[in-house]
Amino acid sequence: MTAEYQIRSAYHYEGESEWCRLGAIDKAANAVRLCSGIPHASVLEVGAGEGAILGQLSELDFGDRYTAIEVSESGLEAIRGRNLAKLAECRLFDGERIPYADGQFDLAILSHVVEHVENPRKLLFEAKRVARHVFVEVPLEHTLLLPQNFVADDLGHINPYSLKTVRWLLQSCDLEVLEELVTNRSRATYTFHGDRLGSLKYWIKQLTLRVSPGLARSIWTYHCSLLCRPAS
């Protein structure tokens, strides 16, 4: 059992929070936007959490059969509690080895996962092994505002990425990047906590990303979605 698995196993999910639901709307929409043009009948979500993204994918009628793997028993209980009609199986895994056969899935989704894991390359090689396409989304936190020194927080992010370094990560796992998409979080997530400046923050980041993407990514955190396939 890895240290990461021990840490993540301690997480406890108590149903879907409104915050998770709002975030999942964006994440599922990005996956659908990049992956609708590839075969996606069988979908594996790696690190499925409480199943919020699968719930949104179900509402969007994306895919025919879902499989979820998660490091937390309480997460699996929350997923089962959703009673998703397309859910074929959800299983516990150790955060590294995916317990399925080579090429078993059309698509593996790792949405906001690799920034958390102790050995991201091991997990990505496994995703590439079991799926014909791999979708990855990460926050682009390696900006000018990134602190000099690591400080643990409730988010559990241990691997900060930029657009360049996440591409390097995927390519070093023998994954070919087919498409990429950089997005801002939805306005609803900025205003969720009642921050009066939330809407202003959203529009400033949104307009800067549109006018000067490089400058925007160098200052603020955005989300980067990438669709990949095995390079060989």
Backbone as CSV, one residue per row, in Angstrom:
resi,resn,N_x,N_y,N_z,CA_x,CA_y,CA_z,C_x,C_y,C_z
1,MET,0.846,-1.199,0.000,0.000,0.000,0.000,0.880,1.248,0.000
2,THR,0.685,2.149,-0.952,1.505,3.343,-1.055,1.080,4.374,-0.022
3,ALA,2.002,5.325,0.221,1.672,6.402,1.152,0.482,7.206,0.640
4,GLU,0.442,7.426,-0.679,-0.670,8.178,-1.266,-1.990,7.465,-1.036
5,TYR,-1.991,6.141,-1.187,-3.217,5.380,-0.964,-3.651,5.488,0.482
6,GLN,-2.691,5.453,1.401,-3.034,5.574,2.814,-3.669,6.934,3.102
7,ILE,-3.114,7.982,2.487,-3.659,9.324,2.713,-5.046,9.450,2.117
8,ARG,-5.202,9.054,0.843,-6.480,9.215,0.166,-7.566,8.327,0.774
9,SER,-7.171,7.155,1.324,-8.153,6.260,1.929,-8.821,6.893,3.129
10,ALA,-8.142,7.886,3.713,-8.704,8.545,4.895,-9.784,9.553,4.522
11,TYR,-9.874,9.915,3.249,-10.906,10.851,2.814,-12.283,10.225,3.032
12,HIS,-13.229,11.042,3.353,-14.579,10.524,3.565,-15.564,11.377,2.783
13,TYR,-16.335,10.719,1.935,-17.317,11.414,1.119,-18.693,11.237,1.756
14,GLU,-19.402,12.319,1.899,-20.732,12.274,2.503,-21.755,12.847,1.525
15,GLY,-21.868,12.180,0.394,-22.800,12.654,-0.615,-22.203,13.787,-1.427
16,GLU,-22.922,14.204,-2.439,-22.418,15.221,-3.345,-22.635,16.609,-2.785
17,SER,-21.557,17.376,-2.663,-21.681,18.765,-2.240,-22.014,19.612,-3.464
18,GLU,-22.586,20.768,-3.228,-22.911,21.676,-4.326,-21.635,22.146,-5.015
19,TRP,-20.569,22.324,-4.253,-19.287,22.736,-4.829,-18.768,21.675,-5.803
20,CYS,-18.836,20.414,-5.399,-18.391,19.331,-6.288,-19.260,19.262,-7.538
21,ARG,-20.548,19.475,-7.362,-21.457,19.414,-8.509,-21.133,20.512,-9.521
22,LEU,-20.883,21.710,-9.024,-20.555,22.819,-9.922,-19.251,22.555,-10.669
23,GLY,-18.247,22.082,-9.936,-16.971,21.777,-10.575,-17.097,20.671,-11.599
24,ALA,-17.923,19.678,-11.288,-18.091,18.536,-12.191,-18.764,18.933,-13.496
25,ILE,-19.606,19.967,-13.461,-20.247,20.434,-14.695,-19.178,20.866,-15.691
26,ASP,-18.220,21.664,-15.223,-17.131,22.122,-16.087,-16.285,20.950,-16.576
27,LYS,-15.914,20.067,-15.654,-14.994,18.974,-15.983,-15.622,17.998,-16.981
28,ALA,-16.882,17.679,-16.764,-17.567,16.773,-17.694,-17.730,17.430,-19.062
29,ALA,-18.057,18.718,-19.077,-18.226,19.425,-20.349,-16.929,19.432,-21.146
30,ASN,-15.799,19.607,-20.458,-14.507,19.594,-21.148,-14.203,18.216,-21.721
31,ALA,-14.513,17.168,-20.961,-14.289,15.803,-21.449,-15.147,15.523,-22.683
32,VAL,-16.403,15.919,-22.640,-17.293,15.693,-23.774,-16.817,16.487,-24.982
33,ARG,-16.409,17.706,-24.759,-15.962,18.565,-25.864,-14.767,17.949,-26.606
34,LEU,-13.808,17.387,-25.879,-12.620,16.830,-26.522,-12.808,15.392,-26.988
35,CYS,-13.703,14.647,-26.361,-13.763,13.202,-26.597,-14.966,12.731,-27.405
36,SER,-15.867,13.607,-27.768,-17.059,13.169,-28.501,-16.721,12.576,-29.865
37,GLY,-15.609,12.990,-30.447,-15.257,12.516,-31.775,-14.480,11.220,-31.821
38,ILE,-14.218,10.615,-30.665,-13.516,9.328,-30.608,-14.462,8.272,-30.047
39,PRO,-14.176,6.982,-30.250,-15.013,5.949,-29.627,-15.030,6.126,-28.107
40,HIS,-16.213,6.096,-27.508,-16.310,6.308,-26.066,-17.467,5.506,-25.460
41,ALA,-17.705,4.326,-26.024,-18.775,3.491,-25.470,-18.436,3.043,-24.057
42,SER,-17.187,2.593,-23.854,-16.765,2.134,-22.524,-15.825,3.164,-21.916
43,VAL,-16.216,3.693,-20.772,-15.486,4.775,-20.121,-15.038,4.325,-18.742
44,LEU,-13.744,4.478,-18.466,-13.183,4.220,-17.143,-12.809,5.544,-16.513
45,GLU,-13.348,5.857,-15.335,-12.869,7.029,-14.613,-11.917,6.585,-13.516
46,VAL,-10.702,7.085,-13.587,-9.649,6.755,-12.626,-9.611,7.847,-11.563
47,GLY,-9.779,7.455,-10.301,-9.884,8.448,-9.240,-11.212,9.162,-9.313
48,ALA,-12.286,8.378,-9.262,-13.630,8.909,-9.531,-14.233,9.688,-8.381
49,GLY,-13.564,9.712,-7.227,-14.081,10.491,-6.099,-15.451,10.035,-5.671
50,GLU,-16.382,10.963,-5.604,-17.754,10.631,-5.201,-18.670,10.443,-6.403
51,GLY,-18.077,10.431,-7.614,-18.871,10.160,-8.807,-19.545,11.360,-9.425
52,ALA,-19.117,12.564,-9.035,-19.783,13.766,-9.551,-19.623,13.903,-11.061
53,ILE,-18.426,13.588,-11.576,-18.211,13.713,-13.028,-19.020,12.658,-13.773
54,LEU,-19.024,11.430,-13.270,-19.827,10.383,-13.916,-21.307,10.768,-13.921
55,GLY,-21.754,11.399,-12.844,-23.141,11.850,-12.798,-23.442,12.852,-13.894
56,GLN,-22.518,13.778,-14.125,-22.710,14.769,-15.179,-22.614,14.134,-16.566
57,LEU,-21.664,13.192,-16.745,-21.554,12.499,-18.033,-22.838,11.734,-18.342
58,SER,-23.444,11.158,-17.301,-24.699,10.440,-17.481,-25.801,11.393,-17.941
59,GLU,-25.851,12.580,-17.334,-26.864,13.560,-17.732,-26.654,14.025,-19.170
60,LEU,-25.393,14.041,-19.603,-25.071,14.451,-20.976,-25.175,13.291,-21.961
61,ASP,-25.520,12.107,-21.452,-25.663,10.905,-22.267,-24.372,10.589,-23.030
62,PHE,-23.260,10.735,-22.341,-21.955,10.458,-22.935,-21.511,9.055,-22.530
63,GLY,-21.268,8.193,-23.522,-20.835,6.829,-23.238,-21.996,5.897,-22.955
64,ASP,-21.687,4.595,-23.031,-22.708,3.566,-22.810,-22.494,2.772,-21.532
65,ARG,-21.237,2.683,-21.094,-20.924,1.828,-19.945,-19.793,2.463,-19.136
66,TYR,-20.052,2.686,-17.837,-19.079,3.344,-16.970,-18.451,2.341,-16.010
67,THR,-17.160,2.527,-15.788,-16.441,1.811,-14.737,-15.693,2.854,-13.921
68,ALA,-15.758,2.751,-12.612,-15.095,3.723,-11.740,-14.128,3.001,-10.815
69,ILE,-12.937,3.574,-10.655,-12.006,3.079,-9.644,-11.609,4.249,-8.756
70,GLU,-11.447,3.956,-7.478,-11.235,5.008,-6.487,-10.457,4.421,-5.313
71,VAL,-9.680,5.262,-4.633,-8.871,4.785,-3.512,-9.627,4.807,-2.192
72,SER,-10.803,5.394,-2.162,-11.566,5.540,-0.926,-12.841,4.700,-0.951
73,GLU,-13.029,3.900,0.074,-14.248,3.097,0.194,-15.483,3.994,0.267
74,SER,-15.374,5.097,1.000,-16.542,5.976,1.127,-16.878,6.623,-0.203
75,GLY,-15.844,6.866,-1.036,-16.102,7.371,-2.377,-16.889,6.375,-3.205
76,LEU,-16.494,5.104,-3.122,-17.206,4.060,-3.854,-18.649,3.945,-3.381
77,GLU,-18.861,4.062,-2.081,-20.232,4.013,-1.550,-21.074,5.155,-2.113
78,ALA,-20.451,6.340,-2.220,-21.173,7.486,-2.770,-21.513,7.262,-4.244
79,ILE,-20.580,6.677,-4.989,-20.831,6.394,-6.408,-21.980,5.407,-6.550
80,ARG,-21.939,4.320,-5.781,-23.013,3.319,-5.851,-24.352,3.947,-5.477
81,GLY,-24.317,4.886,-4.533,-25.549,5.531,-4.096,-26.212,6.399,-5.145
82,ARG,-25.501,6.720,-6.202,-26.074,7.505,-7.286,-27.005,6.688,-8.180
83,ASN,-26.845,5.357,-8.141,-27.686,4.461,-8.952,-27.654,4.840,-10.437
84,LEU,-26.448,5.058,-10.934,-26.296,5.411,-12.351,-26.618,4.204,-13.216
85,ALA,-27.509,4.385,-14.163,-27.951,3.263,-15.002,-26.811,2.685,-15.821
86,LYS,-25.837,3.514,-16.180,-24.744,3.054,-17.038,-23.537,2.532,-16.254
87,LEU,-23.620,2.537,-14.939,-22.479,2.095,-14.135,-22.400,0.570,-14.127
88,ALA,-21.333,0.040,-14.732,-21.141,-1.409,-14.779,-20.431,-1.917,-13.533
89,GLU,-19.453,-1.150,-13.037,-18.665,-1.615,-11.894,-17.926,-0.446,-11.274
90,CYS,-17.744,-0.478,-9.966,-16.810,0.434,-9.307,-15.981,-0.375,-8.319
91,ARG,-14.674,-0.124,-8.341,-13.740,-0.943,-7.571,-12.716,-0.080,-6.852
92,LEU,-12.236,-0.613,-5.742,-11.142,-0.004,-5.018,-9.838,-0.313,-5.744
93,PHE,-8.903,0.668,-5.776,-7.575,0.375,-6.295,-6.539,1.110,-5.464
94,ASP,-5.260,0.784,-5.681,-4.202,1.274,-4.792,-3.598,2.602,-5.224
95,GLY,-4.184,3.257,-6.204,-3.662,4.536,-6.646,-2.602,4.437,-7.719
96,GLU,-2.194,3.209,-8.053,-1.163,3.026,-9.074,-1.559,1.982,-10.111
97,ARG,-1.841,0.760,-9.675,-2.141,-0.298,-10.629,-3.645,-0.353,-10.895
98,ILE,-4.006,-0.311,-12.180,-5.415,-0.365,-12.577,-5.787,-1.825,-12.820
99,PRO,-6.782,-2.339,-12.110,-7.060,-3.785,-12.122,-7.911,-4.261,-13.299
100,TYR,-7.471,-3.912,-14.517,-8.202,-4.346,-15.709,-7.229,-4.753,-16.800
101,ALA,-7.753,-5.446,-17.801,-6.925,-6.005,-18.871,-6.502,-4.938,-19.872
102,ASP,-5.464,-5.250,-20.630,-4.958,-4.348,-21.658,-6.066,-4.003,-22.657
103,GLY,-6.194,-2.730,-23.006,-7.125,-2.300,-24.040,-8.581,-2.565,-23.749
104,GLN,-8.954,-2.648,-22.484,-10.326,-3.022,-22.139,-11.330,-1.877,-22.358
105,PHE,-10.841,-0.629,-22.366,-11.746,0.522,-22.419,-11.457,1.395,-23.641
106,ASP,-12.500,2.043,-24.123,-12.319,3.036,-25.175,-11.600,4.268,-24.637
107,LEU,-11.979,4.679,-23.429,-11.505,5.958,-22.897,-11.272,5.860,-21.398
108,ALA,-10.114,6.331,-20.948,-9.836,6.494,-19.521,-9.830,7.985,-19.209
109,ILE,-10.542,8.377,-18.166,-10.615,9.778,-17.749,-9.898,9.942,-16.421
110,LEU,-8.919,10.854,-16.392,-8.230,11.226,-15.156,-8.391,12.729,-14.999
111,SER,-9.458,13.135,-14.370,-9.785,14.552,-14.241,-9.424,15.040,-12.848
112,HIS,-8.432,15.922,-12.783,-7.946,16.475,-11.519,-7.494,15.349,-10.583
113,VAL,-6.641,14.510,-11.133,-6.098,13.363,-10.404,-4.581,13.430,-10.306
114,VAL,-3.890,13.658,-11.433,-2.429,13.504,-11.415,-1.729,14.564,-10.584
115,GLU,-2.390,15.674,-10.277,-1.763,16.642,-9.380,-1.737,16.144,-7.938
116,HIS,-2.493,15.081,-7.661,-2.565,14.526,-6.309,-1.639,13.338,-6.071
117,VAL,-1.263,12.608,-7.111,-0.700,11.279,-6.905,0.808,11.291,-6.723
118,GLU,1.266,10.325,-5.964,2.679,10.210,-5.623,3.517,9.846,-6.845
119,ASN,2.991,8.971,-7.695,3.732,8.506,-8.874,2.861,8.674,-10.124
120,PRO,2.742,9.894,-10.637,1.823,10.125,-11.761,2.176,9.325,-13.008
121,ARG,3.455,9.099,-13.272,3.813,8.354,-14.489,3.370,6.896,-14.400
122,LYS,3.497,6.294,-13.248,3.022,4.916,-13.094,1.537,4.826,-13.418
123,LEU,0.777,5.785,-12.920,-0.662,5.761,-13.134,-0.999,6.020,-14.601
124,LEU,-0.284,6.938,-15.236,-0.546,7.234,-16.643,-0.169,6.069,-17.558
125,PHE,0.925,5.384,-17.254,1.279,4.197,-18.034,0.191,3.134,-17.905
126,GLU,-0.383,3.018,-16.718,-1.473,2.072,-16.517,-2.719,2.486,-17.295
127,ALA,-3.046,3.781,-17.267,-4.205,4.263,-18.030,-4.011,3.996,-19.518
128,LYS,-2.795,4.231,-19.997,-2.496,3.972,-21.409,-2.615,2.487,-21.731
129,ARG,-2.285,1.653,-20.780,-2.344,0.202,-20.995,-3.776,-0.287,-21.167
130,VAL,-4.691,0.237,-20.367,-6.055,-0.317,-20.346,-7.022,0.400,-21.281
131,ALA,-6.623,1.564,-21.827,-7.558,2.339,-22.650,-6.917,2.774,-23.963
132,ARG,-7.756,2.892,-24.978,-7.266,3.295,-26.301,-7.095,4.810,-26.421
133,HIS,-7.767,5.561,-25.580,-7.562,6.998,-25.474,-7.567,7.376,-24.002
134,VAL,-6.835,8.436,-23.675,-6.728,8.901,-22.291,-7.025,10.401,-22.270
135,PHE,-7.951,10.793,-21.398,-8.270,12.209,-21.190,-7.736,12.609,-19.818
136,VAL,-6.978,13.698,-19.797,-6.393,14.188,-18.546,-6.753,15.661,-18.392
137,GLU,-7.181,16.047,-17.191,-7.364,17.469,-16.889,-6.650,17.794,-15.598
138,VAL,-5.916,18.910,-15.600,-5.190,19.366,-14.411,-5.360,20.870,-14.256
139,PRO,-5.204,21.377,-13.041,-5.108,22.828,-12.880,-3.692,23.276,-13.229
140,LEU,-3.582,24.379,-13.948,-2.261,24.913,-14.312,-1.808,25.849,-13.194
141,GLU,-1.213,25.272,-12.162,-0.859,26.016,-10.952,0.580,26.511,-10.942
142,HIS,1.386,26.072,-11.909,2.781,26.508,-11.952,2.842,27.874,-12.637
143,THR,2.504,28.901,-11.867,2.442,30.274,-12.359,3.451,31.130,-11.591
144,LEU,3.484,32.412,-11.909,4.354,33.336,-11.181,3.949,33.450,-9.713
145,LEU,2.724,33.086,-9.403,2.223,33.188,-8.032,2.463,31.917,-7.218
146,LEU,3.052,30.895,-7.832,3.328,29.659,-7.096,4.357,29.935,-5.995
147,PRO,4.062,29.544,-4.745,5.022,29.797,-3.658,6.367,29.114,-3.903
148,GLN,7.402,29.671,-3.346,8.743,29.105,-3.482,8.831,27.739,-2.832
149,ASN,8.135,27.563,-1.714,8.223,26.330,-0.939,6.855,25.655,-0.822
150,PHE,6.887,24.327,-0.789,5.658,23.540,-0.673,5.043,23.708,0.705
151,VAL,3.748,23.883,0.729,2.990,23.922,1.981,1.762,23.043,1.792
152,ALA,1.597,22.051,2.642,0.441,21.152,2.541,-0.842,21.918,2.834
153,ASP,-1.893,21.576,2.079,-3.189,22.205,2.321,-4.296,21.179,2.111
154,ASP,-5.533,21.610,2.252,-6.671,20.697,2.154,-6.897,20.178,0.729
155,LEU,-6.344,20.855,-0.260,-6.530,20.411,-1.640,-5.764,19.137,-1.947
156,GLY,-4.630,18.930,-1.290,-3.842,17.726,-1.520,-3.070,17.734,-2.823
157,HIS,-2.812,18.915,-3.395,-2.046,18.992,-4.634,-0.561,18.949,-4.317
158,ILE,0.147,17.992,-4.917,1.587,17.883,-4.676,2.408,18.042,-5.955
159,ASN,1.726,18.098,-7.110,2.416,18.235,-8.396,1.839,19.430,-9.151
160,PRO,2.492,20.591,-9.130,1.986,21.738,-9.898,2.416,21.643,-11.359
161,TYR,1.533,22.007,-12.274,1.826,21.907,-13.697,1.626,23.237,-14.405
162,SER,2.380,23.395,-15.485,2.136,24.434,-16.478,1.689,23.719,-17.742
163,LEU,1.291,24.483,-18.762,0.901,23.867,-20.020,2.057,23.048,-20.595
164,LYS,3.268,23.552,-20.450,4.432,22.849,-20.983,4.736,21.582,-20.187
165,THR,4.722,21.680,-18.851,5.141,20.514,-18.061,4.113,19.388,-18.078
166,VAL,2.816,19.710,-18.212,1.839,18.620,-18.290,1.965,17.900,-19.624
167,ARG,2.288,18.631,-20.696,2.533,17.973,-21.976,3.775,17.079,-21.891
168,TRP,4.815,17.569,-21.252,6.017,16.750,-21.064,5.690,15.483,-20.274
169,LEU,4.893,15.630,-19.240,4.512,14.472,-18.435,3.840,13.415,-19.304
170,LEU,2.861,13.828,-20.084,2.131,12.874,-20.915,3.030,12.268,-21.991
171,GLN,3.812,13.093,-22.642,4.672,12.602,-23.714,5.760,11.673,-23.184
172,SER,6.216,11.910,-21.961,7.219,11.027,-21.372,6.626,9.676,-20.980
173,CYS,5.299,9.572,-21.001,4.608,8.299,-20.784,4.193,7.658,-22.100
174,ASP,4.806,8.113,-23.186,4.535,7.567,-24.521,3.083,7.811,-24.931
175,LEU,2.560,8.963,-24.539,1.220,9.374,-24.949,1.330,10.535,-25.930
176,GLU,0.614,10.446,-27.013,0.569,11.500,-28.019,-0.609,12.417,-27.700
177,VAL,-0.330,13.707,-27.578,-1.392,14.686,-27.310,-2.093,15.022,-28.617
178,LEU,-3.373,14.695,-28.705,-4.156,14.945,-29.907,-4.814,16.320,-29.894
179,GLU,-5.346,16.694,-28.735,-6.006,17.996,-28.587,-5.792,18.502,-27.173
180,GLU,-5.792,19.825,-27.030,-5.713,20.415,-25.701,-6.662,21.604,-25.625
181,LEU,-7.089,21.883,-24.421,-8.060,22.947,-24.194,-7.745,23.589,-22.849
182,VAL,-7.609,24.901,-22.827,-7.392,25.635,-21.576,-8.646,26.445,-21.289
183,THR,-9.199,26.267,-20.106,-10.464,26.916,-19.761,-10.391,27.566,-18.387
184,ASN,-11.239,28.527,-18.204,-11.460,29.149,-16.901,-12.587,28.398,-16.200
185,ARG,-12.568,28.387,-14.878,-13.704,27.815,-14.155,-14.966,28.633,-14.434
186,SER,-16.103,28.028,-14.211,-17.362,28.718,-14.472,-17.555,29.882,-13.494
187,ARG,-18.341,30.845,-13.927,-18.640,32.001,-13.075,-19.309,31.557,-11.781
188,ALA,-20.114,30.511,-11.852,-20.815,30.030,-10.649,-19.842,29.580,-9.566
189,THR,-18.692,29.031,-9.958,-17.728,28.582,-8.945,-17.025,29.769,-8.290
190,TYR,-16.904,30.876,-9.010,-16.269,32.062,-8.429,-17.190,32.766,-7.437
191,THR,-18.482,32.650,-7.651,-19.434,33.352,-6.791,-20.043,32.435,-5.729
192,PHE,-19.666,31.175,-5.734,-20.299,30.180,-4.865,-20.173,30.536,-3.382
193,HIS,-18.992,31.003,-2.990,-18.747,31.276,-1.565,-19.218,32.661,-1.137
194,GLY,-19.986,33.325,-1.992,-20.527,34.621,-1.618,-19.528,35.757,-1.727
195,ASP,-18.429,35.527,-2.427,-17.416,36.554,-2.611,-17.954,37.626,-3.554
196,ARG,-18.058,38.846,-3.064,-18.597,39.929,-3.888,-17.722,40.209,-5.102
197,LEU,-16.437,39.900,-4.980,-15.519,40.145,-6.086,-15.408,38.941,-7.009
198,GLY,-16.137,37.866,-6.693,-16.022,36.636,-7.469,-16.322,36.829,-8.935
199,SER,-17.408,37.521,-9.226,-17.795,37.730,-10.610,-16.755,38.570,-11.344
200,LEU,-16.215,39.578,-10.664,-15.175,40.412,-11.273,-13.923,39.593,-11.565
201,LYS,-13.528,38.746,-10.619,-12.361,37.880,-10.830,-12.572,36.994,-12.049
202,TYR,-13.775,36.451,-12.157,-14.071,35.579,-13.286,-13.888,36.322,-14.607
203,TRP,-14.472,37.502,-14.713,-14.431,38.224,-15.981,-13.031,38.718,-16.317
204,ILE,-12.270,39.135,-15.320,-10.885,39.544,-15.576,-10.075,38.375,-16.123
205,LYS,-10.197,37.214,-15.486,-9.456,36.043,-15.948,-9.946,35.572,-17.313
206,GLN,-11.244,35.647,-17.513,-11.826,35.200,-18.778,-11.351,36.082,-19.942
207,LEU,-11.389,37.384,-19.758,-11.009,38.308,-20.819,-9.507,38.259,-21.080
208,THR,-8.715,38.119,-20.013,-7.266,38.042,-20.196,-6.889,36.776,-20.945
209,LEU,-7.556,35.670,-20.640,-7.286,34.421,-21.349,-7.616,34.555,-22.827
210,ARG,-8.663,35.293,-23.121,-9.077,35.460,-24.512,-8.123,36.381,-25.276
211,VAL,-7.689,37.465,-24.632,-6.865,38.471,-25.305,-5.389,38.092,-25.335
212,SER,-4.897,37.548,-24.209,-3.471,37.227,-24.103,-3.302,35.925,-23.320
213,PRO,-3.500,34.778,-23.984,-3.480,33.491,-23.277,-2.181,33.227,-22.524
214,GLY,-1.051,33.548,-23.131,0.229,33.301,-22.475,0.383,34.098,-21.195
215,LEU,0.032,35.374,-21.253,0.095,36.222,-20.064,-0.855,35.704,-18.993
216,ALA,-2.074,35.355,-19.398,-3.067,34.865,-18.439,-2.558,33.628,-17.710
217,ARG,-2.019,32.655,-18.462,-1.549,31.409,-17.850,-0.330,31.629,-16.969
218,SER,0.443,32.670,-17.243,1.636,32.928,-16.426,1.280,33.509,-15.066
219,ILE,0.079,34.097,-14.953,-0.314,34.758,-13.707,-1.299,33.923,-12.898
220,TRP,-2.342,33.419,-13.571,-3.447,32.794,-12.851,-3.580,31.317,-13.189
221,THR,-4.289,30.621,-12.347,-4.553,29.201,-12.545,-5.781,29.006,-13.440
222,TYR,-5.597,28.191,-14.467,-6.699,27.766,-15.332,-6.704,26.243,-15.349
223,HIS,-7.663,25.666,-16.048,-7.725,24.217,-16.188,-7.293,23.826,-17.590
224,CYS,-6.479,22.790,-17.671,-6.008,22.302,-18.961,-6.505,20.880,-19.178
225,SER,-7.219,20.668,-20.268,-7.722,19.347,-20.655,-6.943,18.869,-21.871
226,LEU,-6.547,17.598,-21.856,-5.781,17.041,-22.965,-6.309,15.658,-23.334
227,LEU,-6.496,15.443,-24.610,-6.892,14.132,-25.126,-5.659,13.482,-25.739
228,CYS,-5.389,12.246,-25.339,-4.188,11.547,-25.777,-4.503,10.139,-26.274
229,ARG,-3.538,9.594,-26.989,-3.588,8.189,-27.338,-2.169,7.629,-27.266
230,PRO,-2.017,6.323,-27.110,-0.672,5.755,-27.068,0.100,6.110,-28.332
231,ALA,1.340,6.550,-28.165,2.141,6.976,-29.305,2.671,5.789,-30.102
232,SER,2.699,4.622,-29.490,3.191,3.431,-30.186,2.362,2.233,-29.761
